[in-house]
Every structure is written in structure tokens, then in C-alpha cells.
């Protein structure tokens, strides 16, 4: 059970890094158009990692 939690947190951390890097680079026009949604997702992932 604890291993599952560690895997989940690892996945969330990896996904968070990707969301931040994609948002910062601005390479994806869809992300630029939905920047507020991306910020909400980032904040949600940060909250779950705390």
C-alpha cells in the first residue's frame, strides 16, 4: 500500500515537471490558449504532493 502511494506521488511529480516545462516554454499553442486551466492543474498537483 505504501509503495502504491510512493508510485502515485512519483507520477504526480513527473507530470508536474512536464506541465511546468511545457507551460513555460510556450511551444504548444493549445497550452497558451488554456494557460489558466494549466495553472489550475499545476496548483492541484502541488496540493496533492504536499
Secondary structure, 3 states (H helix, E strand, C coil): CHHHHHHHHHHHHHHHHHHHHHHHHCCCHHHHHCHHHHHHHHHHHHHHHC
